[in-house]
Amino acid sequence: MVLESSYQQFDQSSEGEGEGQERNVDRDETPLDSGVIIHVVPESGKTRWNHIEDLDSFFTRMYHYHQRHGFACMMLQEVLELGQFIFVISFSVFLFHCIDYSILFKDKRPSNTDKISISDAILSSKECLASMGLVTWISILVASIFWFLRVVKVLYHFVQYWDIKSFFNIALKINDNDLDNLTWHEVQKKIIEVQKEQEMCIHKRELTELDIYHRILRFKNYIVAMINKSLLPVRLKIPFFGDIIFMTQGLKYNLELLLFWGPWSPFENSWHLQEDYKKLNKRQELGRSLSKYILWIGIANLVLCPLILLWQILYSFFNYGELLKREPGALGTRMWSLYGKLYLRHFNELDHELNARLNRAYRPASKYMSMFTSPLVTVIAKNVAFIFGSIFAVFLILTFYDEDFLTVEHVFMIMTVSGSVAAICRSLVPDENLVWCPESLLTAVLAHTHYRPDSWQGQAHTQTTRSQVAQLFQYRAVHLLEELMSPLLTPYILCFHLRYKALDIVDFYRNFTIEVTGVGDICSFAQMDVRKHGNPMWQTLPQSPINKEPERPEYSDLQIGNINKYIPLCSNQYTQAEDGKTELSLIHFTLTNPEWKPPSHAENFVAALRERAKREATAAQLENNPLYASLSSVSSLGPEYNDIVSNILRSPIMNQVSMPNTNYNYTHQPTGMSLHTSINGQNVCSTSGNTAIRRNVNRAEGPLHIGEKGLLYSLQQVIGGSYQSLETSAFSSGQQEMHTIQHTVPLELTAVDMSLSTLYLHEIHHRQ
């Protein structure tokens, strides 16, 4: 939702109490800061990784090193990209200036021969150089400078990642061959332990999971918050098309250059915002300065537009040409848009965690979008596909009969065009066996993406909702067109839209930047503070008792254990994150980092949600509460999801209450059969017994075991059962088996827990 009010309004209402709250947050995040014993390490005893100045870059390189399979793969990829760049430039120059197309197309005969070969059409080097004009030489010069800078960057990366390799091998004791067999969660635990020995950060004795996430995702959390608060001008009004969302790699690069790491950006370094941006009296001056900076960057983009556009065209041609020949319908497939990835991203969510969610949501999202077809378009597509398919079939038969048929002029082109048109038209024809169930499919998408506007509730069947989903889940052809148009539209957006948001951006930095000990300046939304940035409509009702004493003395006055006294909300419409972003981000981070010790207010929120679920699990009218609606939705996501839900609903406790009959869409797998789950398309096979064969788990979302902070564990306590064997992903009786089997549960159970929590919180929000 676009806020019409100025970003300045927050200052007078929050400056006084904000400082006190931030101090409380910092103390709660660093409970060991008071009374810290300063340990002075002798100079001879210090290690090479003691007191790393730029921990942001260090942790980010560690994360990329793990996700990109180690030193050899990373360096080989970067070297090959250098070669690819040279190939694109040299091959393009060769095609434009070194081929005599009149000979190639038989418009002119070569001398002394009747048979034309490739060598006859290739010009000599002298003729090639003579045909090159000024534009070509300028393009080659700019490309050479860019390539040289890339070489310097690759050499710099070589030195940096060699140090990361040494850190993995020596400090963490992880060989490159073992990277694919370790989750990031396991690597992160080792980093936290090594901090106690190496003292990479000297400002804190112990690092937390949130500290590491804050450093890796410092700037991404800012841009996710800006998208969430509709601060960045990504919506454009195009004649005849209406409002569209435009976000490309080029525009994103310029935004990050302007706002985060550029030479005149608001940040002094990667972890500290300039002090002037924290002062209200500097607001107007900084706004004018940032506006001028944005204008100059926009002008630079306009000057470089021809070269960037030429590169985009050439790269897209070489990248998609072979794909379109092999799969003509490839541009008709869908992909998550760049804006969609930013809108759907949690605060403090790493790339592989986001990709895992979006990969699971791809199939239901594709089915949902495929349900909406125009009858008129369907009729036209069927007839056009029949005509062009017939032409292709006849030409194909003639080719089988006599291969010389392909030598006839334009035959190959006609076959290619007719086959491509037929394939594209058939992709527009809906499946005749498709069942119309938009609400169920959109709920399945929500279970994995976790976010949707309130306007989608009960409106999944409308074209308005479908068009809004299309902004997040676009055609690949639309993505390609946007990237090609990016060099033209980016200067316009910077000069005529973003420039006028400069003052709001300055206000955003001042109002939503806090300093955390041992981490530096971060976006306050990344603290996932449900008091400051939460929305009461996304939180459980205050009747939920929390039977837990506060762990930290500074929160004793909040009386968390008292049913009648709760932590007050200090947020308003300006400070609240939209669409439940704060609450859902907190739940997601808690599930993917179960060892994290959250602040008391965060623990209170998560515990209240679990307590409410426990009460509703034993309610007299189960079908009328949010828990049952959420369980019913989860059961339709797949066999492993249905197994868990069916075991919950068929438990003795729940059979004692009034519950309607439920027909399940999937059959149960018998105990003892193997179950195959996948992470990002990579199979993780597990067999019966207590031993799991782990491979390619480096992109697993969260840990390989289930923690005690999720709804599944709470419901298991209510029904008095435990998780069954690895294959069935269900519950069984026998409370004592719970802890012995935790480390062998399927990898998808963390996702199941988050899907259930998401749907449950959305149900609560919808009914409040």
N, C-alpha and C positions, 0 to 999 in steps of 0.2 A: 504494500500500500504506500502510495506516495504521500509523504507528509508535506502539507502546504506551509506549516509553520517553520519559522527560521530555526536553524541549528544553534542560534545564539541563546534561545530561551532557557536552556538547561543550566546556564552558568549561575544565575542568581539563586536558583532553587536547590542546587546540589553542591556548590563549592564548599559550604561550611560542613555539611554532614558527610560529603564524599570523602574528605580526607580521613575522617575518623574511620569510615567503613573500609577504606583501602588499607589503613594500618591494621585493622582487624583481619582483613583477608590475608595480608602479608604474614601476620603472626600465625594465622591458622595454617597457611601453606608451609611455613617454616617453623614448626614448633620447637626446634632445637636451637633457634637463634639466640634465645635468652640463656645467658650463662654458658656461652660457647667457650671451650678451652682452646686457646690458640696454640697450635702445635707448630713449632718452628722446625723446619726440615733442614738439616745441614746441607750446605751447597754440594758436597760430594755425594750425598744420598739422594738428590733429586733425580727424577727420571726425565726422559726426553719429552714426556707428555704432561709434565707438571706445569700447572698454570698456563693453560692454553688461552690466549687472549681472545680469539674469535671462536667461541664455542658454537655459535650458530652455524658457521661454515663447516666446522669440524663434524658436528653431528649430522648435518645435511649430507656431507660426503659419505659418512658412514652408512646412512640410510640408502643412498644411491648405490653404494658399493655392494650392499647386501641384496638389493632388489635387482641389480643388473648383473648378478652372478660373478662378481669378482673382477680382479685386475685385468686378466687376459681378455675377457669378453668386452670390458669397457674400452680398453685401449684399442683393440682391434676394430670395434665399432667406430671410434672416432677417426682412426686412420683411414678406414674405408670410406667414411663420409668425406674426408678430404679428397680422396680419389674420385668419389662420385661427383663432387663439385667440379673438378677438373674435366671430367668426362662430359658433364652437361654443357659446360662452356665451349670446350673444344669441338664436341660433336655438333653443337648448334652452329658454330662458325663454319664447320666443314659442310653442313647441309646448305647453308645460305650462300657460300662463296666458292666452294671447291667442287661443285658438280655441274656438269653441262646437261641440264634437264632436256634440252632439245634433242640430244642424242639418246638419252634414257627413254624418252617418250616416242622415239623413232620419227621425230619431225625432221631430223638431219642424219644423214648416213655418215659413219666414220670412214676415213680414207683407208684404202687398201684391204678392206674386208667387208664381207656381206653379213657376217654374224656379229651381233652386238654383245659385248661383255661389259661387266661392271667397270673394268679398268679403262675402257674407251670413254666412259662418261666422267671420269675423274680428271680434273684439271691439274696441271703442274703447280708446284709450290709458287713459282713466279707469277703465274696467272691468278692464283688464289690471293696472293698479297696485293696484286694490282687491282683486284675487284673490291677490296675492302675500303669502305668510306670512313668519314670522320666519326660517325655514330658508332660504327663497329669498334674502332680503336678506343674510343672513350669507354665503351662498355667493357672491353677487355682490360683496360687500365683499372677501372673501378673493381672489376672482378678479381684482378690480381692483388690489389690492395686488401680486399676483403679476405681472399684466400691466405695471404701472408699473415693477417691478424688471426685467422683461424689456426694456422700452424703454431703461432706463438701460444695461443690458448691451449692447444693440444699438448705442447711441451710443458706448459705450466700444470695442466691436469696430470701429466705423467708423474711429475714430482709430487704433487699433492696426493694422488691416489697410491703412490708407492709408500708414502707415509701411512696412509690408511691401511694398506695391506700389512705393513709391519705391525700396526696397532692390533689388527684382527689376529694375526699369527702369534704375536708375542704377548700382548697384554690380555686379550680376550681368549687366547689359546684356541682360535678357530681357524682351521685351514680353509683355503678357497674351495676345496672339494666338498666341504661340509656345509657350505652356505645354503644350498638348495634344500638341505635336510633340517634347517633351523628356521623357525618362524622369527619375525621381527620381535615378537614379544619375548622370546628366549634370548635374543641378542641384547635387547634392552635391559633385561635382568642382569646380564653379565656386565653391561656398562655401569649400572648402578653399583654393583659390587666392586668393580675396578676403580670407581671414583674414590672409594675409601682408601685404596692403596696409592693410586697415581696422583690424586688431588688435582684433577684436570681443572676443576672449578674451585678456586680458593675462597670464594665468598660464602660457600655453604659446605658443611661437612658431608652432608648426604644429599644426593639428587633424588628427585621423585620422577615418576613417569610423566607427570604434567610438565615438569621443568624441561624435559627432553622434547616433548611435543611442542612446547612454547617456542623453543629455539629453532626447531626445524620448520615450524609453520607460522612464524611470527608475521610475515607479510601476507601469507595466504589467509590467515585469520582476519586481518584487516580488510582484505578485498571481499571475503565472504560476508563480513558484516556490512560493508558498503553496498553490496548487492542486496542483502537482506533488508536494509533500510532505504532502498531505492535512491541511493545517493548518486550513483554513476549513471550517466545518460546513455543507456543502452536501448531505449525505445525511440524509434523514429516513425514519423508519419510520412508515408509514401503515397502519392496520388494513385488512386484506383486499387491500392492494396491495403490502405488503412494503417493501423499501428503494427509495426514489426519490431522484433528484437534483433539487434545486430551486435554480435560479439565474435570477433575473429582473433586468430593468433597475432596478427599484426597490431590490432587495436589493444589487445591485452599486453603485448610487449611494450607499447608506448605508455600505457597506464602504469605499468610497473616501473618503467624508466622515470616517469614523472613523479610518482608518489613514494617510491621506496629506495631505489638504488642508484638513481641518476646523480650526476655531479651537483645539481641544484635541487635535489629532492629534500623533503622535510627532515630526513634522517641524517644525523651526523655520521653515524656508522650503522652497521647492521643490527645493533642492539640498543641504540639510544636516539630518541627524538630530540631535535634541536630545542633548547630551553625556551626560545622565543615562542614556539608553537604552544607552549603551556601557559602563556601569559595573555590575559584578556585584552590588555591595553595595546598589544601588538597585532590585534586581529585584522584591522583594516590594512595596515602596512603589509602584512604577510599575504593577505588576499590579493592585493595588487601585484605583489612580486610573483606569486604563484600563477596568476592570470597571465602575466607577461611571459613567464617561462613556458606555459602551455602554448601560447601563441607562437613563440619561436620554434618549438618542437613541431607544431602543426605546419608552419612554413617549410621547415626542413623536410617533412614528409611530402609536401607538395612538390618541392624541387626534385626529390629523389623518386617521385611517383613513376616516371617512365621506366626507370631501371628496375624498380621493384615489381612493377606490373609485368615487364618482360620476363623477369625471373619466375614469377608466379605462373605465367602461361607456359613457359618451357618446362618447368618442373612438373606441373600438372599433366602436361602432354606426355612426358616420359613416364610419369608415375602411373597414370591411368590408361594409357594407350593399350598396353598389353592386356591389362585386366578387362577392358571393354571388349577386346577381341575374343578373349577366352570366356568371359561371362558378361554378355551384353546387358543383362538385367542388374548388374552390380550397382549402378547409380540409383536404382529403384529401391534398394534396401535402406534401412533406417539406421541412425546412429544417435547417440546422446550428444546434443549440441554443447558447445563450450559454455554458453550461458546456463544450460541445464545442469552441467557439472558444478558450476559455482552456486546455483540456487539450491541444489539438492545436497550440497556438502555440509556436513556438521562442522561446528567449531572443533578444532583439535582432531581432525580426521586426516590420516595420511593417504597418499595416493592409492596404495594397494587396497586399503580398506574401502575407499570410495568405489574403486573399480570392481571389487568383489560384489558390492551391493548392486551396482548398475548392471553387471553381467547377469545376476540373478533376475533382475527386473526386465531384461531385454525381451524374453519370450512373451510374457503376458502383455508387455507394452506393444509389441508387434501385432499380437492378436487383437488387441483393443483398437489399434489404428486401422487394421485391415477390415474391421467390421463396418466402417463408415465408407460406403461407396455410393456414387451417384448412379441411379438407374440409367440415365441418359448416357453417361460415360461408359457404363458396362456394355450397353447395346452397341455403341460405336466401336469400342475396343474389341468385342467379339468378332465383328464383321471385318475390321481392318486386319486383325490377327489371322483370320481365315484367308484373306486375299494374299497377304504377304507370305504367309506360311505355305500357301499353294505354290507361289512362285519359287520359293526356296526349295520346296520338295522336288519340283520338276527339274530345276537346275542341278540338284544333287543327284538325281537319277541319271541325267545326261552325263554328269561327271563320272559316275561309276561305269557307265557304258563305254565312254571313251575319254581318257584323261586329256587328250588334246583339246577337248572342249574348253578347258580352263585358259588356253592360249588366246581364245577369241577376246577381242577388246571389250572391256567393261564387264565381263562375266563375273569375275571375282568380286568386283565392287557391288554388283547387283545382288550377289549371294550374301555378302556381308550386311548390306543395308536391309535387305528383306528379312534376314534372320534376326537382326537386332530389333527391327520394328515389331516383328511378331512376338519376340520375347518380352519386349516392353509392354505391349498391349495385353499379353496374357497375364502379366503381373498386376494389371488393373482390374482383372476379372476376379470377383470374390469367390471363395471356396463355397461350392454348393452345399456342403455338409456343415458349414459354420453355424453354430448356435448363437442366437442373439442374447448375450448376457453382459452388457457393458458395465453394469455396476459391479458385478463379481470380478471382472477382469481389472477394472480400475482399482478395486480394493486390493487385488493381488499385486498390482504395481506399487500401490502405497505401502504394502507390507515390506517392500525392499527399498524403495526410494525414500520413504519416511516422511515426505513433505507433500502437501498440496494446499492450495488456497481453500478457504471455507466455501467459496462459491461452487466448488466441485461437488459438495455433499448433495447426493440425490439427483445430480444433474449429469451423470455420466453419459446419458443417451443423447445429449444435445450437441449440436455442431459447435456451439461456443466453447464448451469444455474440450471437445476434440481439437479445436484449433489452438487452444492454450496448451494442451499436451503436445501438439506438434511443434510448438516453440521450444520445448525441452527435448523432443525426440524427433529430429528432422530427417528428411531424405538426405542421402549422401550427395545427391545432385545439388540440392539446395546448399549444403555445406561447401561444395566445390565452387558454386557460383558466388557465394559470399566471400570466400577466400580470394577469388579472382577480382571481386569488386572492392576488396579491402584497401588496396593502395589508393583508390579514388575516393572512398568514403571516409577513411581514417582522418585525413587532413580536415575534412568538413566537420566531423564530429569534434575534433580537438579545438578547432578555431571558433565554431559557432554553437557548441553545446557545453563541452566540458569547461571551457574558459569561464563561462558564467556561473559555474558551480564552485569556483575557487574559494569563495568565502565560506560556503557550506563545508567544504573539505577541511579548511582550517579549523572551523568550529568542531567538526567531527574528531579531528586529532586531539584537540584540547579537552573535549568532554569525555572521550572514550579511550584515553591513554592512561595507564597506571604503571607505576614502577614496582616490580617484584624483586625482592632481594635475591641475588644470585642469578637472575634472569635478565633484568633490564626492563626497558619500556615495552609493554605489550598492549594489545587491544583488550579493553576491559571485558568485552563480550567473551573472550577466550577463557576468562576465569569461570565461566558457566555459573555465575552467581544468580541464583533464582530469586534472591531478594532484590537485587539492583536491576537485573535485566529480564526477570521472569514475568510471566503474565498470569494473573490469578485465574483466568479462564482456562489455562492449561495445567492447572495444579489441582491436586486432590482437595476435597472439602476438608475443613478444619476439624472434623470429627475424628480424624485418624489419630489414635494414640501411638506414640513412639516410646516403647519400653526400653529406652537406652539412655544411660547417663552420659553427659558431655565428657569428651575425652580431654578437652583443653580448657584451662581455667578461664580464659578470656570469654568463653561462651557460657559460663555458669549462670549468668544473669538471664539467659534466654529460657532457662527451665525447660529443656527439651523433653524431659521425662514427664512433664505435667500435661495432662490432656487438655487443659483449658488455656494454656499459654503457648503461643507459637511465635516463630520468628516473623516479625512484621515485614511486609513488602514495602520497598522504598522506590518502586518503579512507577513510571507514568508512560503515556503513549510514546513519548519521544525516546525514552530509555529502554522500553521493552523491545525485545527481538520479535520479529514477525513470524507467524505460522508455527509457534512453539519451538523455535530454534534453540533457545537456551535449555529448555527442559529435555528435549530429545537428544541434544548433544551431550548433556550430562549423563543420561541413561546409557547412551552408546559408549561413552568413554569409560563408564563404570563397568560395563560388561566386557569390553575389550581389554581393560586393565584392572582385573579383579584385585590385584595386590595394592592398588592405589588407595591411600587413606585420604578420603575427601574431607573438606572442611565440614563443620557440624551442620551448617545450613543445607549443604548438598546432601549429606548423609540423611538428614531429616526428611528431605523431599523424596529420596529413593526409598527409604524405609516406609514412609507414609503410603507410597504407591503399593508396596508389597503388602502392607497390612490391610489396605482396602481390598486388594485382590483376595486375600485370605478370607475376609468376611463375606465377600460376594460369592466365594466358592461354596459356602455353606448356607447361602441365603435360601429362604423358603420358596421364592419365585425366581429360579435361576435364569429362566429365559428372558426375564425383563431387565437384567442388569448388564452393564457394559462388558463384564468378563465373559459371559456366555456368548455375546455377539462377537467378541474378539476371537474366542476359541473356534467358533463356527467359521469365521473368515479364514483363520489360519489352516483349518483342516482341508481347505480347497487348494492349498498351494502346492501340494505334491504328496507322494506316498509317505516319505519320512515325517512330514509335518502332520499328516493325518494319523499316523501311528501314535504319535505323542498325544494328540488331542483326544483320540478315541480312548486311550488308556486313562486319561484324566476324567473324561465324562462317564466312563464305565466303572469308576472306582466305587467302592461301597459307600463312602461318605456322600458322594454326589447322587448316588442312586436312591438315597433316602429322601431327597428333596424332589419337588415337582419339576419335571424336566420333559419336554416334548421329545418324541422319537426323532432321531437323526439318522439320515441315510448318508453313508460315506461313499465317496466317489472312487476310493482306491481300496484295493485288497491288501491285507497284511502279509508281510513276508514271514514265513515260518522261521522259528528260532534255529540258528545254526547256518542259515544261508548267508552268503557274503553280500555285503552291501557296498556299492561303489558311489562315492560322492566325488564331487569335483570342485576345484577352486580355480576360477578363471579359465575354465576349459581344460585343466590338467587333472587327470584322474589320480585319486588317492584311494588305493585299494586296501581294504581291511578284511581279514578273515576271521572266522569264529575262533574264540579263545581270548586270551588276555593280551596277545601280542599284536600290535598294529604295525603294518609295513608302511613306513613313512617315506615319501619321496615327493619332491617338488612342492614343499609346504612353505617355501619362503614368502609366498604371497597370501598365506592364510590370514583371515581376518580375526585378530585377537589370539588368545591362547588355545591350545589343543584340549583344554579341559574346561569344564563348566564351574564357574565360581558360585558363591552363595548369595550373591546380591541380585540375582535375576528373579523374574516371576516364576520360571520353571521350578527352581529350587523351593520357592515359597509354596507353590501349589503341591509339590511333592511332599512337603511337610504336612500339609493339610490332609492329603489322602492317605498318608501313612505308608507310602511306598518308596521305591528307589528306582534308579535307572536300570533298565535291563541290559542285556549284552549289547556289544557294539553294533551288531547287525540290525536290531529291531528299533533302536532309537526310542525306546518307550520306557514306561515305568513298571515296576513290579514290586511285590511285597518284600519286606526284609530291609528294615531301616539300617541294619548294620552293614549292608553291602555298599552303601552310598560312597563312602570315602575310599574304599578299595578299588572302585571301578571308575572313579572320576577321570583318570588319565587315559582311559581307553574309549571314551565316548566319541561319536562321530564328529567330524569337524563342523558339520552343518548345525550342530546344536546351539552354538553361539548365535548364529544367524536366526535360528528358530526363536530363541529367547528374545532377540531384539525385534523380530517381526511381531511377536505377541505383545511386547511392551509398546511398540508403536501403535498398533491397532487399538490396544486397550486405552492408551492415552488419548488417541483421537476420539474414541467413543466417549470418554469422560468429558472431553472438551465440547463435543457436539451436544451432549445432554445438559451441560451447565448453562 
